[in-house]
Amino acid sequence: MAHLFDLKWRVRPCKRYSPVYEKNDVIVWEPNEVIYKVDDVPSCAYLIIEGAVMLYTREGLQLNQIGSNEILGETSLLLEKNRTVTAISGSTGAQAKRIPARYFTELTTRDKVVAALIRKVQYRLIDSNLQSNNLAVNLDRITELVEMQVDKLDPEDPTVIELLDRLKAVHQKVVFARDIIAYPQITDDDAESDQKNVGEIG
């Protein structure tokens, strides 16, 4: 069934994981490239120096955008958890510098109070993301229910008009990219094979 509110769906032509292009300590991601996915094991964080990175929940809800001079991927390292979101470079790509895991370990070891405050903020961020995702999923279901009954509704009824207008307005702000959750995780063998295919870089 076609959705009433087409703006809800946004297809991103994402690339699967690929060997990291890195030169002079700067990582370069092409447009719409998968950086990491939900449940990946973190190895580092990133300081974005150019471009943007979009974050998505497990279900594909677009959360927010990370831009220049912002840090990407620190939550998993600070809380010692697997990735809780999927990160994909923006339409113009992105560049970043690595922040090794030991930086965060040393940071939290030096000051226990600061470490506790940081962890508290990060847990609140995760909780906020979960709430946003749950609300969006419920809204998606409400829309489906409305669609099932739309033929029975009176299009001239002011209440019906308001209902449809409000749903459309909300969906303009809620973006799902469900296709991103289907991208497979690249294996070490795949990465080695791909690296041989593209040849030595730089």
C-alpha positions in Angstrom: 0.0 0.0 0.0 1.3 3.4 -0.9 1.8 5.8 2.0 -0.2 9.0 2.2 2.9 10.9 3.3 5.7 10.2 0.8 8.1 12.6 2.6 8.4 10.0 5.3 10.6 7.8 3.2 14.0 8.9 2.0 16.2 6.5 0.0 19.9 6.9 0.5 22.1 5.2 -2.2 24.5 4.0 0.4 27.7 2.2 -0.3 28.6 -0.9 1.8 31.6 -0.9 4.0 34.8 -0.3 2.1 38.5 -0.1 2.8 39.3 3.2 4.6 41.0 5.8 2.4 43.4 7.5 4.7 46.2 9.9 3.9 48.3 12.2 6.1 46.3 11.0 9.2 43.0 12.2 7.6 40.3 9.7 6.8 38.2 10.5 3.7 34.8 9.0 3.2 33.0 9.3 -0.1 29.4 10.5 -0.2 26.8 8.2 1.4 29.4 5.7 2.7 28.7 3.5 5.6 31.2 4.4 8.4 29.9 2.0 11.0 26.6 0.3 11.8 24.5 -0.5 14.9 26.2 -3.3 17.0 29.6 -2.8 15.4 32.5 -3.1 17.9 34.2 0.4 18.3 37.9 0.8 17.8 38.1 4.6 17.8 36.2 7.8 17.6 36.5 10.6 14.9 36.9 14.3 14.9 35.1 15.6 11.8 37.1 18.2 10.0 35.1 18.5 6.8 31.7 17.5 5.5 28.9 15.9 7.6 27.8 12.5 8.9 24.2 11.4 9.4 23.2 9.2 12.3 20.4 6.6 12.2 18.7 4.2 14.6 18.5 0.4 14.2 15.2 0.9 12.4 16.5 3.6 10.1 15.2 6.7 11.8 17.3 9.7 11.0 18.5 11.2 14.3 20.8 14.1 13.6 23.9 15.3 11.7 27.5 15.6 12.9 29.5 18.4 11.3 32.9 20.0 11.4 34.7 20.2 14.7 32.3 17.7 16.2 33.1 14.2 17.6 31.6 11.1 16.1 31.5 7.7 17.9 32.7 8.6 21.4 29.6 7.2 23.2 30.5 3.6 22.5 34.0 4.1 23.8 33.1 6.0 26.9 30.4 3.4 27.9 32.4 0.4 26.5 29.4 -0.7 24.4 28.9 -1.7 20.8 27.7 1.0 18.4 24.2 2.2 19.2 23.6 4.0 15.9 24.5 3.7 12.2 26.8 6.5 10.8 26.8 7.4 7.1 28.7 10.2 5.4 26.6 13.0 3.9 25.9 13.9 0.4 29.2 15.6 -0.1 31.3 13.0 1.9 33.3 13.7 5.0 36.8 13.9 6.4 38.0 13.1 9.9 40.9 12.4 12.2 40.9 9.4 14.4 40.7 9.6 18.1 42.1 6.5 19.6 40.2 4.6 22.3 43.0 5.1 24.8 42.3 8.9 24.8 38.9 8.3 26.4 40.3 5.7 28.8 42.9 8.1 30.0 40.3 10.9 30.2 38.0 8.9 32.4 40.8 7.5 34.5 42.2 10.9 35.4 39.1 12.3 37.0 36.4 9.9 38.3 33.9 12.7 38.9 34.2 14.0 35.3 34.0 10.4 34.0 30.7 9.9 35.9 29.2 13.1 34.5 30.2 12.2 31.0 28.7 8.7 31.3 25.5 10.2 32.7 25.2 12.5 29.7 25.9 9.7 27.3 23.3 7.5 28.8 20.8 10.3 28.6 21.6 10.7 24.9 21.1 7.0 24.3 17.8 7.1 26.1 16.7 10.2 24.2 17.5 8.4 20.9 15.5 5.4 22.0 12.5 7.5 22.9 12.7 9.3 19.5 12.9 6.0 17.7 9.9 4.5 19.6 7.8 7.6 19.0 8.6 7.5 15.3 7.8 3.8 15.0 4.4 4.4 16.7 3.7 7.3 14.4 4.5 5.1 11.5 1.9 2.5 12.7 -0.7 5.3 13.3 -0.3 6.4 9.7 -0.8 2.9 8.5 -4.0 2.6 10.5 -5.3 5.9 9.1 -4.5 4.7 5.6 -6.5 1.6 6.1 -9.6 3.8 6.9 -8.9 6.7 4.6 -11.5 5.7 2.1 -14.2 5.7 4.8 -13.3 9.2 6.0 -15.1 12.3 4.8 -12.6 14.5 3.0 -14.7 17.6 3.7 -14.9 17.0 7.4 -12.8 19.7 9.2 -11.6 17.1 11.8 -10.4 14.7 9.1 -8.7 17.6 7.2 -6.9 18.7 10.4 -5.9 15.1 11.2 -4.3 14.5 7.8 -2.6 17.9 7.8 -1.1 17.3 11.2 0.2 13.9 10.2 1.7 15.3 7.1 3.4 18.1 9.0 4.9 15.6 11.5 6.1 13.3 8.7 8.0 16.1 7.1 10.2 16.1 10.2 10.4 12.4 10.6 12.7 10.6 8.1 13.2 6.8 7.8 15.9 5.3 5.7 15.0 1.6 6.2 17.4 0.5 3.3 20.5 1.2 5.4 19.8 -1.6 7.9 20.2 -4.1 5.1 23.9 -3.3 4.4 26.1 -6.3 5.4 29.2 -6.0 7.6 32.3 -6.4 5.6 34.7 -9.2 6.8 38.4 -9.0 7.0 38.7 -11.3 3.9 36.4 -9.0 2.0 38.4 -5.9 3.0 41.7 -7.6 2.0 40.2 -8.6 -1.4 38.8 -5.1 -2.0 42.1 -3.5 -1.1 43.9 -5.6 -3.7 41.3 -4.6 -6.3 41.6 -0.9 -5.7 45.4 -1.1 -5.5 47.7 0.9 -3.2 46.4 4.3 -2.2 48.5 7.5 -1.9 
